[in-house]
Amino acid sequence: MASIDIRNLRKKFGDLEVIPGFSLHAEDREFISLLGPSGCGKSTILRIVAGLEELTSGDVVIAGRNVTALEPKDRDIAMVFQNYALYPHKSVFENLAYGLRIRKRPEDEIRKRVTEVSELLQIQQLLQRRPAQLSGGQQQRVAMGRAIMREPAAFLFDEPLSNLDAKLRNHMRVEIRQLQQRLGITTLYVTHDQVEAMTMSDRIVVLNHGMIEQIGKPLEIYETPASIFVATFIGSPAMNLVRVRTDGNALVFPSGDRLSVERQLQGDVVLGIRPERIKLSASKSENSLPFEIVLVEELGAQKIIHGRIGATEMTVAFPEDVPLPTNGASVSLPGNYLHFFDPESGKRLA
């Protein structure tokens, strides 16, 4: 198949620079998600790779070929959009066949390819229907099928699941990932949903205001976020963050409570710990902190507990089958799960 190289891409709208210099190498067969909030530039980058948006400077190289100046149809890519972009007046068969028809392929070849792709996606029974007669998941499959028909060097997905309900999103993200692995096609996938990115990707690119905050495997980003932005964007519930004062090998909370740590820190730091890493108990132990429970959310598999250390709010994820303390509580923050960030730059402290 093909690798994708994006080299020092810059994009300006008038005097406003939205992508100040983006570079990325996607290996052959790799699945990479561009993850970030609305307005961070992820869809703009994807549209530039597709040739649908003009870049200000930089290069796009697909399968070793510089396609920067080429039209979208000449880039050997297939794109699946958020709204699926199906032809409403054409049947599913004709939607799938359209790309080969405009390339004037023989009718026998077109029918053979439509049969193969429709069976792959399990939509062979829908070939005579029109898009309006399909569910959201079926329309998604047809849009993917039309992309597969082209046998492209690369797939580009622009938030393809955002219009689906939660249950169908869960199902379709598994289908998309399995399909990509089966076909072995290099894929760039744009999403604002961290669950999609975590479960589908070989690597994730976390974007913020057009800049790369971190690139890495899903668990690398989860376990060692490079900045406060990444720490709060990845993980649900979000990582707890507290600005604390250091005193030798102790962290001093705004409440005055002290927590001993093994590493030596200086000045104020932002302490981070994920809710599921906190240990909640009924009794005070060495190096634990008093915790006031304010609200408990029952989610079935776990409880989400909102509480306070003094006036500092903190969230704890607690197993559903473990009883909650009733007469006061304390929390322990295991040292191997603590993260430290610079309060000014927001960057992780090495």
NORVEN-V933956 format. One record per pair of residues at least 24 apart in sequence whose ideal C-beta (glycine too) atoms are under 7 Angstrom apart, sorted by sequence separation. I is the first residue (numbers start at 1). J is the second residue. If there is no record, write none. Layout:
BEGIN
i: [I & I]
j: [J & J]
END
This chain:
BEGIN
i: [3 & 51 & 121 & 140 & 176 & 206 & 3 & 19 & 155 & 243 & 244 & 280 & 2 & 18 & 19 & 173 & 1 & 50 & 118 & 136 & 137 & 173 & 206 & 243 & 244 & 260 & 1 & 117 & 136 & 259 & 296 & 50 & 241 & 242 & 155 & 157 & 259 & 92 & 117 & 137 & 154 & 159 & 241 & 117 & 136 & 140 & 154 & 155 & 156 & 157 & 158 & 159 & 240 & 257 & 11 & 152 & 153 & 154 & 157 & 159 & 239 & 240 & 257 & 92 & 93 & 239 & 92 & 93 & 137 & 144 & 148 & 161 & 239 & 240 & 9 & 91 & 113 & 280 & 293 & 11 & 91 & 92 & 91 & 237 & 278 & 280 & 291 & 9 & 91 & 194 & 235 & 291 & 194 & 275 & 290 & 291 & 231 & 275 & 276 & 289 & 88 & 228 & 275 & 288 & 289 & 6 & 88 & 282 & 288 & 11 & 12 & 88 & 281 & 288 & 10 & 11 & 86 & 282 & 285 & 287 & 9 & 10 & 96 & 284 & 10 & 95 & 99 & 282 & 283 & 285 & 10 & 281 & 9 & 96 & 100 & 280 & 281 & 8 & 92 & 96 & 99 & 7 & 95 & 99 & 280 & 7 & 257 & 279 & 86 & 96 & 257 & 278 & 279 & 6 & 7 & 255 & 84 & 255 & 278 & 279 & 5 & 84 & 86 & 253 & 254 & 255 & 86 & 253 & 254 & 255 & 277 & 4 & 85 & 254 & 84 & 253 & 2 & 3 & 273 & 277 & 2 & 80 & 274 & 80 & 273 & 273 & 273 & 80 & 237 & 271 & 272 & 79 & 78 & 271 & 272 & 242 & 269 & 270 & 78 & 269 & 262 & 270 & 78 & 240 & 259 & 261 & 269 & 77 & 240 & 265 & 268 & 76 & 77 & 82 & 76 & 77 & 78 & 79 & 80 & 81 & 82 & 261 & 82 & 237 & 77 & 79 & 80 & 82 & 237 & 269 & 82 & 63 & 62 & 62 & 243 & 50 & 49 & 231 & 46 & 46 & 228 & 225 & 227 & 43 & 229 & 228 & 227 & 227 & 226 & 227 & 226 & 225 & 49 & 46 & 46 & 31 & 43 & 42 & 31 & 4 & 2 & 1 & 2 & 34 & 38 & 29 & 37 & 30 & 31 & 32 & 33 & 34 & 35 & 36 & 29 & 32 & 28 & 31 & 33 & 35 & 26 & 26 & 35 & 33 & 42 & 41 & 33 & 40 & 33 & 40 & 31 & 32 & 35 & 40 & 41 & 31 & 32 & 35 & 36 & 40 & 31 & 32 & 33 & 34 & 35 & 36 & 30 & 33 & 35 & 36 & 30 & 32 & 34 & 24 & 4 & 1 & 3 & 1 & 2 & 4 & 1 & 22 & 20 & 22 & 19 & 20 & 18]
j: [27 & 75 & 145 & 164 & 200 & 230 & 28 & 44 & 180 & 268 & 269 & 305 & 28 & 44 & 45 & 199 & 28 & 77 & 145 & 163 & 164 & 200 & 233 & 270 & 271 & 287 & 29 & 145 & 164 & 287 & 324 & 79 & 270 & 271 & 185 & 187 & 289 & 123 & 148 & 168 & 185 & 190 & 272 & 149 & 168 & 172 & 186 & 187 & 188 & 189 & 190 & 191 & 272 & 289 & 44 & 185 & 186 & 187 & 190 & 192 & 272 & 273 & 290 & 126 & 127 & 273 & 127 & 128 & 172 & 179 & 183 & 196 & 274 & 275 & 45 & 127 & 149 & 316 & 329 & 48 & 128 & 129 & 129 & 275 & 316 & 318 & 329 & 48 & 130 & 233 & 274 & 330 & 234 & 315 & 330 & 331 & 272 & 316 & 317 & 330 & 130 & 270 & 317 & 330 & 331 & 49 & 131 & 325 & 331 & 55 & 56 & 132 & 325 & 332 & 55 & 56 & 131 & 327 & 330 & 332 & 55 & 56 & 142 & 330 & 57 & 142 & 146 & 329 & 330 & 332 & 58 & 329 & 58 & 145 & 149 & 329 & 330 & 58 & 142 & 146 & 149 & 58 & 146 & 150 & 331 & 59 & 309 & 331 & 139 & 149 & 310 & 331 & 332 & 60 & 61 & 309 & 139 & 310 & 333 & 334 & 61 & 140 & 142 & 309 & 310 & 311 & 143 & 310 & 311 & 312 & 334 & 62 & 143 & 312 & 143 & 312 & 62 & 63 & 333 & 337 & 63 & 143 & 337 & 144 & 337 & 338 & 339 & 147 & 304 & 338 & 339 & 147 & 147 & 340 & 341 & 312 & 340 & 341 & 150 & 341 & 335 & 343 & 152 & 314 & 333 & 335 & 343 & 152 & 315 & 340 & 343 & 152 & 153 & 158 & 153 & 154 & 155 & 156 & 157 & 158 & 159 & 338 & 160 & 315 & 156 & 158 & 160 & 162 & 317 & 349 & 163 & 153 & 153 & 154 & 343 & 156 & 156 & 339 & 156 & 158 & 341 & 339 & 341 & 158 & 346 & 346 & 346 & 347 & 347 & 348 & 348 & 348 & 188 & 188 & 190 & 177 & 190 & 190 & 180 & 154 & 153 & 153 & 154 & 188 & 192 & 184 & 192 & 186 & 187 & 188 & 189 & 190 & 191 & 192 & 186 & 189 & 186 & 189 & 191 & 194 & 186 & 188 & 197 & 197 & 207 & 207 & 200 & 207 & 201 & 208 & 200 & 201 & 204 & 209 & 210 & 201 & 202 & 205 & 206 & 210 & 202 & 203 & 204 & 205 & 206 & 207 & 202 & 205 & 207 & 208 & 203 & 205 & 207 & 205 & 186 & 184 & 186 & 185 & 186 & 188 & 186 & 210 & 210 & 212 & 210 & 211 & 210]
END
